[in-house]
Amino acid sequence: MTRIPRLSIVIPAYNESQRLGPTLDRVLAFVRQRLQKAEIVVVNDGSTDQTADIVRNCAEQSGGIIRLLENPENRGKGYSVRNGVLNSAGDIVLFTDADLSAPIEEAVELIQALHCGADIAIGSRWARSELQTRRQSLGRQALGRVFNGLLRVLLRLNFKDTQCGFKAFRREAARALFPLQRIEGWGFDAEILFLAEKSGFKVAEVPVAWGHDARTRIKPLQDGWRMVAEMLRIRWYWLTGKYVDHRATSVPASQAAIGQGEREEQQRIASHICTPLP
């Protein structure tokens, strides 16, 4: 019987033909060098370029480590991450952006936080800002701070950085939270963290190295307003019981509580998932 992967790495991708090849080469090299068992799940979000072909070619040469997951159409980053997470097989699930603004090698830091008792580990650009190798423009930084302030007021999320696309989850946390997710755009990170805190999961904010990629698709003003609207929707969904209704139809009863035995197994896996470099 084949052992399930200990780590699943989910990469959402939309028209990423220019960046995805080198990204998959780097992630695959990291997996082969540092991890005992892992899978790489690339979610193609209705790309119109050669993204899917690149993934298929890399998958053929990966020995079964890389696999392609297709969205029915272009649905957004939040939908893509949820699709990848819920179709992953790992004991720990990590998602990262296709540009690797946070180097994949930083995954070790997130896994270590899980080993120390967290249910969720989120990469943070601002927990130790000196780790940033290329910063955003001052305008983007200012808008980011405004958004973070609104998150603190509207959703009571007291994190320095919710939007870094580099997060890891124990399997039971991922399986409990992502079926509840309703936001399919950029604001899904805040929704997942809001639900995590309401559900009592322990979230660790972990400083990571990070370098801004000027080719990012986020438009600060246009997408910023959309994300504010999504924050208001999250609050409204919570106040009107939408998440409770969705939980009743989306989460099996067996996932309502985490058994002590499974918790101990997850702790053991997190502590042994990485093999040290020689």
C-alpha positions as semicolon CSV with decimal commas, in nm:
position;residue;x (nm);y (nm);z (nm)
1;M;0,000;0,000;0,000
2;T;0,141;0,337;-0,104
3;R;0,192;0,587;0,179
4;I;0,011;0,914;0,120
5;P;0,239;1,216;0,062
6;R;0,349;1,384;0,380
7;L;0,344;1,725;0,213
8;S;0,125;1,861;-0,065
9;I;0,241;2,181;-0,235
10;V;-0,044;2,359;-0,415
11;I;0,040;2,618;-0,683
12;P;-0,248;2,815;-0,840
13;A;-0,166;2,925;-1,195
14;Y;-0,332;3,153;-1,448
15;N;-0,143;3,231;-1,769
16;E;0,189;3,154;-1,603
17;S;0,373;3,010;-1,903
18;Q;0,666;3,251;-1,861
19;R;0,730;3,177;-1,494
20;L;0,597;2,829;-1,428
21;G;0,872;2,619;-1,587
22;P;1,154;2,756;-1,368
23;T;0,921;2,754;-1,067
24;L;0,841;2,384;-1,104
25;D;1,208;2,301;-1,158
26;R;1,298;2,475;-0,833
27;V;1,010;2,327;-0,631
28;L;1,082;1,978;-0,765
29;A;1,451;2,011;-0,678
30;F;1,358;2,119;-0,327
31;V;1,119;1,827;-0,285
32;R;1,376;1,575;-0,403
33;Q;1,652;1,718;-0,186
34;R;1,472;1,797;0,137
35;L;1,145;1,605;0,165
36;Q;1,081;1,239;0,225
37;K;0,743;1,223;0,048
38;A;0,562;1,503;-0,131
39;E;0,335;1,592;-0,420
40;I;0,312;1,914;-0,622
41;V;-0,041;2,004;-0,735
42;V;-0,066;2,278;-0,999
43;V;-0,417;2,420;-1,043
44;N;-0,472;2,567;-1,388
45;D;-0,730;2,844;-1,357
46;G;-0,858;2,846;-1,716
47;S;-0,531;2,969;-1,868
48;T;-0,530;3,068;-2,235
49;D;-0,154;3,028;-2,284
50;Q;0,072;2,720;-2,256
51;T;0,043;2,683;-1,878
52;A;-0,128;2,342;-1,891
53;D;0,117;2,203;-2,148
54;I;0,414;2,312;-1,937
55;V;0,270;2,135;-1,632
56;R;0,201;1,817;-1,830
57;N;0,557;1,812;-1,963
58;C;0,703;1,865;-1,616
59;A;0,470;1,601;-1,470
60;E;0,592;1,340;-1,718
61;Q;0,949;1,397;-1,603
62;S;0,875;1,420;-1,230
63;G;0,820;1,055;-1,152
64;G;0,464;1,112;-1,037
65;I;0,542;1,403;-0,803
66;I;0,377;1,675;-1,014
67;R;0,015;1,657;-1,122
68;L;-0,219;1,896;-1,302
69;L;-0,562;1,994;-1,176
70;E;-0,792;2,187;-1,412
71;N;-1,057;2,437;-1,305
72;P;-1,373;2,426;-1,522
73;E;-1,307;2,791;-1,616
74;N;-1,125;3,098;-1,485
75;R;-1,261;3,134;-1,131
76;G;-0,995;3,322;-0,933
77;K;-0,712;3,252;-0,694
78;G;-0,934;3,165;-0,399
79;Y;-1,124;2,903;-0,598
80;S;-0,797;2,761;-0,732
81;V;-0,635;2,726;-0,391
82;R;-0,948;2,564;-0,247
83;N;-0,966;2,322;-0,539
84;G;-0,601;2,227;-0,494
85;V;-0,621;2,192;-0,116
86;L;-0,935;1,978;-0,121
87;N;-0,787;1,752;-0,392
88;S;-0,451;1,714;-0,218
89;A;-0,345;1,404;-0,030
90;G;-0,078;1,526;0,211
91;D;-0,068;1,525;0,589
92;I;0,040;1,888;0,556
93;V;-0,082;2,116;0,276
94;L;0,111;2,426;0,170
95;F;0,016;2,670;-0,101
96;T;0,254;2,910;-0,270
97;D;0,234;3,161;-0,554
98;A;0,369;3,067;-0,896
99;D;0,624;3,350;-0,884
100;L;0,785;3,210;-0,567
101;S;0,808;3,557;-0,415
102;A;0,862;3,362;-0,095
103;P;1,133;3,108;-0,187
104;I;1,010;2,751;-0,161
105;E;1,300;2,678;0,074
106;E;1,116;2,887;0,334
107;A;0,863;2,603;0,358
108;V;1,090;2,452;0,623
109;E;1,009;2,749;0,850
110;L;0,635;2,694;0,816
111;I;0,667;2,321;0,878
112;Q;0,874;2,390;1,187
113;A;0,594;2,614;1,321
114;L;0,350;2,325;1,276
115;H;0,595;2,099;1,458
116;C;0,590;2,346;1,747
117;G;0,214;2,314;1,784
118;A;0,046;2,544;1,532
119;D;-0,242;2,418;1,319
120;I;-0,174;2,680;1,052
121;A;0,149;2,864;0,968
122;I;0,132;3,179;0,757
123;G;0,431;3,340;0,592
124;S;0,472;3,705;0,685
125;R;0,654;3,977;0,493
126;W;0,625;4,223;0,779
127;A;0,702;4,016;1,088
128;R;1,068;4,083;1,002
129;S;1,071;4,331;0,718
130;E;1,451;4,318;0,689
131;L;1,412;3,974;0,525
132;Q;1,255;4,133;0,218
133;T;1,494;4,125;-0,076
134;R;1,281;4,344;-0,307
135;R;1,014;4,565;-0,157
136;Q;0,691;4,687;-0,308
137;S;0,655;5,048;-0,411
138;L;0,569;5,294;-0,135
139;G;0,219;5,327;-0,280
140;R;0,156;4,954;-0,261
141;Q;0,297;4,943;0,090
142;A;0,067;5,225;0,202
143;L;-0,241;5,058;0,053
144;G;-0,138;4,732;0,215
145;R;-0,121;4,897;0,555
146;V;-0,467;5,050;0,506
147;F;-0,606;4,708;0,411
148;N;-0,442;4,549;0,713
149;G;-0,597;4,814;0,938
150;L;-0,941;4,744;0,795
151;L;-0,892;4,372;0,860
152;R;-0,819;4,446;1,224
153;V;-1,136;4,655;1,256
154;L;-1,381;4,451;1,049
155;L;-1,261;4,095;1,109
156;R;-1,049;4,134;1,425
157;L;-0,750;3,974;1,251
158;N;-0,444;4,091;1,442
159;F;-0,178;3,972;1,201
160;K;0,091;4,185;1,042
161;D;0,042;4,017;0,705
162;T;-0,258;3,814;0,589
163;Q;-0,201;3,836;0,215
164;C;0,137;3,669;0,170
165;G;0,068;3,378;-0,065
166;F;0,261;3,127;0,142
167;K;0,066;2,928;0,401
168;A;0,073;2,576;0,545
169;F;-0,202;2,376;0,714
170;R;-0,227;2,054;0,905
171;R;-0,459;1,825;0,716
172;E;-0,739;1,840;0,974
173;A;-0,736;2,222;0,971
174;A;-0,744;2,236;0,590
175;R;-1,028;1,983;0,571
176;A;-1,230;2,176;0,827
177;L;-1,181;2,526;0,684
178;F;-1,165;2,513;0,305
179;P;-1,510;2,353;0,256
180;L;-1,649;2,662;0,433
181;Q;-1,471;2,909;0,203
182;R;-1,706;3,127;-0,002
183;I;-1,469;3,398;-0,131
184;E;-1,312;3,299;-0,465
185;G;-1,101;3,611;-0,526
186;W;-0,798;3,768;-0,360
187;G;-0,973;3,809;-0,025
188;F;-0,989;3,437;0,048
189;D;-0,681;3,449;0,274
190;A;-0,859;3,675;0,520
191;E;-1,168;3,454;0,511
192;I;-0,971;3,137;0,589
193;L;-0,788;3,309;0,877
194;F;-1,114;3,453;1,011
195;L;-1,273;3,107;1,008
196;A;-0,961;2,955;1,163
197;E;-0,978;3,188;1,460
198;K;-1,353;3,137;1,500
199;S;-1,294;2,760;1,492
200;G;-1,022;2,773;1,756
201;F;-0,729;2,669;1,538
202;K;-0,386;2,797;1,641
203;V;-0,230;3,022;1,378
204;A;0,142;3,107;1,380
205;E;0,272;3,407;1,184
206;V;0,619;3,316;1,057
207;P;0,875;3,564;0,918
208;V;0,990;3,458;0,570
209;A;1,223;3,593;0,305
210;W;1,026;3,758;0,028
211;G;1,097;3,951;-0,293
212;H;0,834;4,152;-0,479
213;D;0,774;4,047;-0,841
214;A;0,680;4,347;-1,054
215;R;0,479;4,116;-1,282
216;T;0,216;4,063;-1,012
217;R;-0,142;4,069;-1,140
218;I;-0,288;4,249;-0,840
219;K;-0,406;4,601;-0,924
220;P;-0,385;4,787;-0,591
221;L;-0,680;5,024;-0,636
222;Q;-0,918;4,806;-0,836
223;D;-0,850;4,484;-0,648
224;G;-0,817;4,669;-0,318
225;W;-1,175;4,790;-0,331
226;R;-1,291;4,443;-0,431
227;M;-1,109;4,295;-0,131
228;V;-1,272;4,547;0,103
229;A;-1,610;4,442;-0,035
230;E;-1,513;4,080;0,029
231;M;-1,426;4,162;0,389
232;L;-1,773;4,306;0,437
233;R;-1,921;3,991;0,282
234;I;-1,723;3,774;0,526
235;R;-1,861;3,968;0,821
236;W;-2,211;3,950;0,676
237;Y;-2,186;3,574;0,613
238;W;-2,077;3,525;0,973
239;L;-2,351;3,740;1,124
240;T;-2,622;3,575;0,915
241;G;-2,506;3,218;0,984
242;K;-2,404;3,137;0,627
243;Y;-2,092;2,953;0,740
244;V;-2,291;2,737;0,980
245;D;-2,533;2,640;0,702
246;H;-2,245;2,568;0,467
247;R;-2,066;2,358;0,730
248;A;-2,373;2,136;0,766
249;T;-2,362;2,044;0,397
250;S;-1,986;2,048;0,336
251;V;-1,801;1,891;0,627
252;P;-1,847;1,526;0,723
253;A;-1,938;1,463;1,085
254;S;-1,613;1,269;1,125
255;Q;-1,425;1,599;1,081
256;A;-1,616;1,787;1,349
257;A;-1,357;1,698;1,614
258;I;-0,991;1,606;1,600
259;G;-0,901;1,287;1,778
260;Q;-0,604;1,281;2,012
261;G;-0,450;0,993;1,820
262;E;-0,464;1,180;1,490
263;R;-0,325;1,492;1,657
264;E;-0,027;1,296;1,788
265;E;0,027;1,144;1,444
266;Q;0,024;1,489;1,283
267;Q;0,278;1,608;1,538
268;R;0,505;1,316;1,456
269;I;0,476;1,376;1,082
270;A;0,554;1,747;1,112
271;S;0,866;1,671;1,314
272;H;1,000;1,426;1,056
273;I;0,880;1,571;0,726
274;C;1,213;1,728;0,634
275;T;1,543;1,550;0,605
276;P;1,847;1,761;0,686
277;L;2,092;1,850;0,414
278;P;2,419;1,655;0,427
